[in-house]
Amino acid sequence: MNRLFTSLICLLLVCTTAWSKVRLPEILSDNMVLQQDMQVKLWGWAEADARVTVRPSWTGKEYATQADAEGRWVVTVQTPKAGYEPQYIEVSDGETLRIDNVLIGEVWFCSGQSNMQMPLGGFLDASVEGGNETMATANLKTGIRMVNIPRIGAAEPQEECKGTWNVCTTKNASEFSAVGFYFAERLNQILDVPVGIINCSWSGSCLEGWLPKEIVQNYSNVDLSKAAPENKRHYHAGVPTIMYNGMVKPLINYTIKGFLWYQGEANVKDHVHYADRMVALVNQWRKDWTLGELPFYMVEIAPFADDGNPNGETRAFLREAQYKAVSRLANSCIVCTNDLVYPYEQAQIHPCRKKEVGDRLAYLALNKDYGYQDIACESPTYKRMEVKEDKAIIHFHNLSGFSSYHAYTGFEICGEDHVFHPAQAKTHYSTRTVTVWSEEVKKPVAVRYCFRNFLLGNLKTNRELPFAPFRTDDFPEKTVSQ
C-alpha cells in the first residue's frame, strides 16, 4: 500500500513538473530568423509568478523576468547585426528549453489571399513560372527561411497559433509562398543577410477577415454572426474577423521589419468600401505591433475577366481603391502588375509570373527602407489632363522617362456621350506627357488606361516599370459602357 502511494506521488510530481515547464509559442522555433539590430520580444508561458531567464548565444547577458499570475511572460532582447552564423537561445524557469539554428537578419510579414498564399509548387490549376527551377536550386538559398501559418480561424483573439520555421531546401520549398520567396531571394541577394518570411495568408479571404471585431462591428454590410463560435465548423475565407483572431493577433509580439499585402479579389464587388477598410487595417496592424509606422507594401490585383467579362470594370474600381488607400497612408506603396499577365491568362485568377511581383516588392523595400535609392520602384500614376483641340494630354507623377515611342495599347477615350473608344497614344519625353486621341472622338472629355477587368497595356518607363491603370473621370460606375 505504501509502495503504491509513493508511486502515485512520484507520478503526480512528474506530471506537475511537465505541466509547469516553461513553454514557447510555436513560431519561436528552431530555424527562426530574428530581426537584426533591434530590441526583439521573446515570450511564452510558465508557472504563475515563476522566474524566467533568457540567454542568447550572441551575448553573455542573461535576461530575466517574472511570469504574471496567468503564467505569461515577455522578455525584450537586443539582437546583433545580421549574420549567417547559427545562434541559439536558452530559456529556463529551472528547466531549460533551447532554440537552435537561429539566424539574425530581416523579417517580413506576408499576408492576403491566394495570390500571396500560392506556393512555388503552384496550385492544381495554376503554375508558378520558373517554380520548378527555383525548387530544384532551393538548397543553395541557405539565407532564406519561411514559416507558414496554418489557416485556422477563431471567434475570439487567440494568444497562440501553429507554425514553425523551415530552412529553404528542395524538399520543402514547394510549400513556400512564391511571392514571399522571390521577395526574400532578391533582398538576400542584394543585402547579403538572412531573410525570414512569415506567410500568414488565406486563399479567398476578404479584407474584413483580417480586422478585429471592434472595427468590423461598425460595418453595416458585414454579418458578424458568421464568426460566432457556434458556426466554427463552417468557417471559410469570407467570414469576418476570424483570420485576425486566429492568425494575426497571436503573432504581434514577433518583431518584424514590415508588411507585404496581396489581397483584393474577394472584395471586388464591394470595392466602394475598400480604401477606408484598407486604411483601417494598416493602422490597426501598426498599432498592434507597436513598432511605429512599419512599411506596408501592397500588390495591385492583376487583370482577370471577372464573371467572364473582360470589359467589365469592377476590378478596375478595386484597383483604384487600392491606390486611394496607399495615397492616404504614410510609409506605404503599391506595385503595379498590369504587365505581368499573359493574354492567355484572361480566365486565370492566379497568373504565373510571381517572380516579378516579388522582385517589385523587393525594389520598394530596397529603395524605401534599405537606402538603395537608385533602384526605381514606383510606377507612374495619373496627375492631370488637359485638352487641346481633339487630343487629350496626360501628365504623371513619378515619371522618369519612356521605354519606347509608339504602338501603345490599353488607352481609351470618350467624348460628351461617355462612350469609350480604343485610342492611340504618343509619348513626349521633353514634356513627360502622353497625348491620347481617337478618330471617333472630336471633343475629348475623359481618358482611361487599362481601366477594365482585363485590359493589358504596354506603356512603361525607361526603368521598365509599368504605368499604373488610371481614369481621368469620376463617372458613376453604372453610366459607363460595357
C-alpha positions in Angstrom: 0.0 0.0 0.0 2.8 2.4 0.9 4.6 1.5 -2.2 1.5 2.3 -4.3 1.1 5.6 -2.5 4.7 6.5 -3.1 4.4 5.7 -6.8 1.3 7.9 -7.2 3.0 10.8 -5.5 6.0 10.4 -7.8 3.7 10.3 -10.9 1.9 13.4 -9.7 5.2 15.2 -9.3 6.3 14.2 -12.7 3.0 15.4 -14.3 3.2 18.7 -12.3 6.7 19.3 -13.5 5.9 18.6 -17.1 2.9 20.9 -16.9 4.8 23.8 -15.3 7.8 23.7 -17.6 8.4 26.9 -19.5 6.6 26.9 -22.9 7.1 28.9 -26.0 4.8 29.7 -28.9 5.5 27.5 -32.0 6.8 30.4 -34.0 9.7 30.7 -31.6 11.2 27.5 -33.0 14.4 26.1 -34.3 15.5 27.7 -37.7 13.8 31.0 -37.0 15.1 34.4 -38.2 15.1 37.3 -35.7 15.1 41.0 -36.9 18.6 42.4 -36.7 19.9 45.2 -34.5 16.6 45.5 -32.7 15.0 45.1 -29.3 13.0 41.9 -30.1 10.4 40.3 -28.0 10.6 36.7 -26.8 7.6 35.4 -24.9 5.7 32.3 -23.6 4.2 30.7 -20.6 5.4 29.3 -17.3 4.1 28.5 -13.9 2.4 31.6 -12.3 4.9 34.0 -10.9 7.9 31.9 -12.0 11.2 33.5 -12.7 12.1 33.0 -16.3 15.6 33.6 -17.8 16.6 34.0 -21.4 20.2 33.6 -22.5 21.1 34.3 -26.2 24.3 32.8 -27.6 25.4 36.1 -29.2 25.8 37.8 -25.8 27.0 36.8 -22.3 24.0 38.7 -20.9 21.1 36.9 -19.2 17.7 38.5 -19.4 15.3 37.7 -16.6 11.6 38.4 -15.9 8.7 37.1 -13.8 5.7 35.4 -15.2 2.4 37.0 -14.3 -0.5 35.4 -12.4 -1.6 33.6 -15.5 1.9 32.4 -16.3 2.5 34.8 -19.3 6.0 36.4 -19.7 7.7 38.6 -22.2 11.4 39.4 -22.4 13.0 42.0 -24.7 16.4 41.1 -26.1 18.8 43.1 -28.1 19.9 41.4 -31.4 23.2 42.0 -33.2 23.9 42.9 -36.8 22.8 40.3 -39.3 24.9 37.3 -40.0 24.9 33.7 -41.2 26.4 32.1 -38.1 23.8 29.9 -36.4 22.8 31.1 -33.0 20.9 29.6 -30.1 18.6 30.8 -27.3 18.2 29.1 -23.9 15.0 29.8 -22.0 14.6 28.5 -18.4 12.3 28.5 -15.4 14.5 25.9 -13.7 14.3 23.6 -16.7 15.9 24.8 -19.9 14.5 24.9 -23.4 16.8 25.6 -26.3 16.1 27.1 -29.7 18.7 26.1 -32.2 19.9 27.2 -35.7 18.6 30.8 -35.2 19.7 33.4 -37.8 19.8 37.2 -37.4 18.5 39.1 -40.5 15.4 40.8 -41.9 11.9 39.6 -41.2 8.8 40.5 -43.3 5.2 39.6 -42.6 3.3 38.5 -45.8 -0.5 38.3 -45.8 -3.5 38.4 -48.1 -5.3 35.8 -50.1 -4.5 33.1 -52.7 -2.0 35.1 -54.8 0.1 35.6 -51.7 -0.5 32.1 -50.5 0.2 30.5 -53.9 3.3 28.3 -53.3 6.3 27.7 -55.6 4.8 24.3 -56.4 1.7 26.1 -57.7 -2.0 25.1 -57.3 -3.7 22.2 -59.0 -5.0 24.6 -61.8 -2.2 27.2 -61.8 1.6 27.1 -62.1 4.3 29.5 -61.0 6.6 30.4 -63.9 10.1 29.1 -63.2 8.9 27.5 -60.0 10.3 24.1 -60.7 13.8 25.5 -61.3 13.5 27.6 -58.2 12.7 24.5 -56.1 15.5 22.5 -57.8 18.0 25.1 -56.7 16.5 25.8 -53.3 19.3 24.1 -51.4 21.5 27.0 -52.5 19.3 29.6 -50.8 20.7 29.0 -47.3 19.8 32.5 -46.1 16.1 32.2 -46.7 13.7 30.8 -44.2 9.9 30.8 -44.0 7.1 29.9 -41.6 3.6 29.1 -43.0 0.8 29.9 -40.5 -2.0 27.3 -40.8 -5.3 28.6 -41.9 -7.2 28.3 -38.7 -9.8 31.0 -37.8 -11.1 31.9 -34.3 -14.1 33.6 -32.9 -12.1 35.5 -30.3 -8.5 36.8 -30.3 -6.0 34.0 -29.6 -2.7 34.0 -27.7 -1.0 31.4 -29.9 -1.2 29.7 -33.2 0.6 26.9 -35.1 3.5 27.3 -37.4 7.3 26.6 -37.2 10.2 27.9 -39.2 11.7 25.9 -42.1 15.0 26.3 -43.8 15.0 26.5 -47.6 15.5 23.1 -49.2 14.4 21.4 -52.4 12.3 19.1 -50.3 10.2 21.8 -48.6 10.4 24.9 -50.9 7.3 23.7 -52.9 5.2 25.0 -50.0 6.8 28.4 -49.7 4.8 31.4 -50.8 6.1 32.2 -54.3 5.8 36.0 -53.9 7.3 35.8 -50.4 10.2 33.6 -51.6 11.1 35.8 -54.5 10.9 38.9 -52.4 13.2 37.2 -49.9 15.6 36.0 -52.6 16.1 39.5 -54.0 16.7 41.0 -50.6 19.1 38.2 -49.6 21.0 38.6 -52.9 21.4 42.4 -52.6 21.7 42.9 -48.8 23.6 39.7 -48.2 21.8 39.0 -45.0 19.4 36.2 -44.0 15.7 36.9 -44.7 12.8 35.4 -42.9 9.2 35.4 -44.2 6.1 34.9 -42.1 3.5 33.7 -44.6 0.1 34.4 -43.0 -2.4 34.2 -45.9 -5.7 32.5 -46.6 -7.0 31.8 -50.1 -10.1 33.7 -51.0 -10.1 35.7 -47.7 -11.9 39.0 -47.5 -10.3 42.1 -46.1 -12.8 42.1 -43.2 -11.5 38.7 -42.1 -8.2 40.3 -41.2 -9.7 43.0 -38.9 -10.8 42.8 -35.3 -14.4 42.8 -34.2 -14.1 46.3 -32.7 -13.6 47.7 -36.2 -15.8 45.3 -38.2 -18.8 45.7 -36.0 -19.1 49.3 -37.4 -19.6 47.9 -41.0 -23.3 47.7 -41.7 -22.9 45.4 -44.6 -20.9 42.8 -42.7 -22.6 39.9 -40.9 -20.6 39.3 -37.7 -22.8 36.3 -36.8 -20.9 34.2 -39.2 -17.9 34.4 -36.9 -19.9 33.2 -33.8 -18.3 30.2 -32.0 -21.3 28.0 -32.8 -20.5 28.5 -36.5 -16.9 27.4 -36.2 -17.4 24.2 -38.2 -18.4 26.4 -41.2 -15.6 29.0 -41.1 -14.4 29.9 -44.5 -12.5 32.7 -46.2 -15.5 35.0 -46.3 -16.0 35.0 -42.6 -15.1 38.3 -40.9 -12.5 38.7 -38.0 -11.5 35.0 -37.9 -8.1 35.4 -39.6 -7.2 38.4 -37.4 -8.2 36.5 -34.2 -6.6 33.1 -35.1 -3.6 34.1 -37.3 -2.6 37.7 -36.7 -3.2 38.5 -33.1 -1.1 35.6 -31.8 1.9 36.9 -33.8 2.0 40.6 -32.8 4.9 40.1 -30.4 7.2 38.8 -33.2 9.4 41.7 -34.2 9.3 42.4 -38.0 10.6 44.9 -40.5 7.4 45.4 -42.4 4.3 44.0 -44.1 3.6 42.8 -47.7 -0.1 42.5 -48.7 -1.6 40.9 -51.8 -5.4 40.8 -51.5 -8.5 42.4 -53.0 -10.1 39.8 -55.3 -12.6 38.8 -52.6 -13.7 42.5 -52.2 -14.1 43.3 -55.9 -17.9 43.5 -55.7 -17.8 45.8 -52.6 -15.0 48.0 -53.8 -16.6 51.2 -52.6 -15.6 50.4 -49.0 -12.1 49.0 -49.8 -10.0 52.1 -49.4 -11.4 53.0 -46.0 -11.1 49.5 -44.7 -7.6 49.1 -46.0 -6.5 52.2 -44.2 -8.2 50.8 -41.0 -6.3 47.5 -41.4 -2.9 49.1 -41.8 -3.4 51.4 -38.9 -4.7 48.5 -36.7 -1.7 46.3 -37.5 0.8 49.0 -36.9 -0.9 49.7 -33.6 -0.8 46.0 -32.7 2.9 45.6 -33.4 3.9 48.9 -31.5 6.9 49.4 -33.8 5.8 52.7 -35.3 4.7 53.2 -38.9 6.1 50.0 -40.3 6.3 49.9 -44.1 3.3 48.4 -45.7 3.6 47.4 -49.4 0.6 46.3 -51.4 0.2 44.4 -54.7 -2.3 45.7 -57.3 -4.7 42.9 -58.2 -4.0 41.5 -61.6 -6.1 41.6 -64.8 -8.8 38.9 -64.8 -12.0 38.5 -66.7 -14.2 38.7 -63.6 -17.5 36.9 -64.1 -16.3 36.1 -67.6 -16.5 39.7 -68.5 -13.1 41.2 -69.5 -14.6 44.5 -70.4 -16.3 45.0 -67.0 -14.9 47.5 -64.6 -15.4 46.1 -61.1 -11.8 45.0 -60.8 -10.7 48.4 -62.2 -12.6 50.2 -59.4 -11.0 47.9 -56.8 -7.5 48.7 -58.1 -8.4 52.4 -58.0 -9.4 51.9 -54.3 -6.0 50.2 -53.6 -4.2 53.3 -54.9 -6.5 55.6 -52.9 -5.7 53.7 -49.8 -1.9 54.0 -50.4 -2.2 57.7 -51.0 -3.8 58.1 -47.5 -1.1 56.1 -45.7 2.4 57.1 -44.7 5.2 54.7 -45.5 3.1 52.7 -47.9 3.4 52.0 -51.6 1.9 49.7 -54.2 3.4 47.7 -57.1 1.6 47.5 -60.5 1.0 44.1 -62.1 -0.9 45.1 -65.2 2.0 43.9 -67.4 2.6 40.6 -65.5 -0.3 38.7 -67.1 -0.2 36.8 -70.4 -3.1 37.3 -72.8 -4.0 33.6 -72.4 -4.4 34.1 -68.7 -7.7 36.1 -69.1 -9.6 33.4 -67.2 -6.8 32.6 -64.7 -7.1 34.5 -61.4 -3.7 33.2 -60.3 -1.3 34.5 -63.0 2.0 32.6 -63.1 4.6 35.5 -63.1 5.1 35.7 -59.3 8.9 36.3 -59.5 8.4 39.8 -60.9 5.8 40.5 -58.2 8.3 39.5 -55.5 11.1 41.5 -57.2 9.0 44.7 -57.4 8.1 44.4 -53.8 11.8 44.0 -53.0 12.6 47.1 -55.1 10.2 49.1 -52.9 11.8 47.8 -49.7 15.3 48.3 -51.0 14.6 51.9 -52.1 12.5 53.0 -49.2 13.9 51.0 -46.3 17.5 50.0 -47.1 18.9 53.1 -48.8 19.1 51.8 -52.4 17.5 55.0 -53.8 18.9 54.4 -57.3 16.6 51.4 -57.7 13.4 52.5 -59.4 10.4 51.2 -57.6 7.2 53.3 -58.1 5.1 53.2 -61.2 4.0 56.5 -62.8 0.4 57.5 -61.7 -2.1 59.9 -63.2 -1.6 63.6 -62.3 -3.8 65.7 -64.5 -5.3 66.0 -68.0 -5.5 68.9 -70.4 -7.4 69.1 -73.8 -6.0 70.7 -76.9 -8.4 70.6 -79.9 -9.2 66.9 -80.5 -6.5 65.5 -78.2 -6.0 64.8 -74.5 -2.6 65.4 -72.9 -1.9 63.4 -69.8 0.6 64.4 -67.0 2.0 61.9 -64.5 3.6 61.6 -61.1 6.9 59.6 -60.7 7.8 59.7 -64.4 11.5 59.3 -65.3 11.1 58.6 -69.0 9.6 56.2 -71.5 10.7 52.8 -72.9 9.5 53.4 -76.5 7.6 55.9 -78.6 4.8 54.2 -80.5 2.3 51.3 -80.7 0.8 51.7 -77.2 -2.1 49.6 -76.1 -4.6 49.9 -73.3 -5.8 53.5 -73.9 -9.5 54.5 -74.3 -11.0 58.0 -74.8 -14.6 59.3 -74.7 -16.5 62.5 -75.6 -19.5 64.0 -74.0 -21.6 60.8 -74.6 -19.3 59.0 -72.1 -18.8 56.1 -74.6 -15.2 55.0 -74.6 -13.3 54.1 -77.8 -9.9 52.5 -78.2 -7.4 55.2 -78.6 -3.9 55.9 -79.9 -1.2 57.4 -77.8 2.1 59.1 -78.3 4.8 59.8 -75.7 6.7 63.1 -75.4 9.9 62.9 -73.4 10.6 66.6 -73.4 7.4 67.3 -71.5 7.0 63.9 -69.8 3.4 63.7 -71.2 1.3 61.3 -73.2 -1.0 62.5 -76.0 -4.2 60.4 -76.5 -6.7 60.6 -79.3 -9.2 58.7 -81.5 -10.8 59.5 -84.8 -14.1 58.6 -83.1 -13.8 61.4 -80.5 -13.6 65.1 -81.7 -14.1 66.7 -78.2 -12.3 64.6 -75.6 -13.8 64.5 -72.1 -12.0 61.7 -70.4 -9.2 59.2 -70.9 -8.7 55.8 -69.3 -5.8 53.4 -69.3 -6.2 49.7 -68.6 -9.4 50.5 -66.7 -11.2 47.3 -67.3 -11.3 43.9 -65.7 -8.8 42.6 -68.2 -7.1 45.1 -70.5 -3.3 44.8 -70.9 -1.2 47.9 -71.6 2.4 48.2 -72.6 3.3 51.7 -71.6 6.5 51.5 -69.4 9.2 53.8 -68.1 12.8 53.8 -69.1 13.4 51.8 -65.9 10.9 49.0 -67.1 8.1 49.9 -64.6 4.6 49.8 -66.0 2.3 52.8 -65.8 -0.5 52.3 -63.2 -4.0 51.9 -64.6 -6.0 55.2 -64.3 -9.0 57.1 -65.3 -9.3 60.9 -65.6 -13.1 61.0 -64.9 -15.3 60.4 -62.0 -18.2 59.0 -63.9 -20.6 56.8 -61.8 -19.9 53.1 -62.4 -23.4 52.5 -63.8 -23.1 55.1 -66.6 -20.0 53.5 -68.2 -20.5 51.5 -71.3 -19.6 47.8 -71.1 
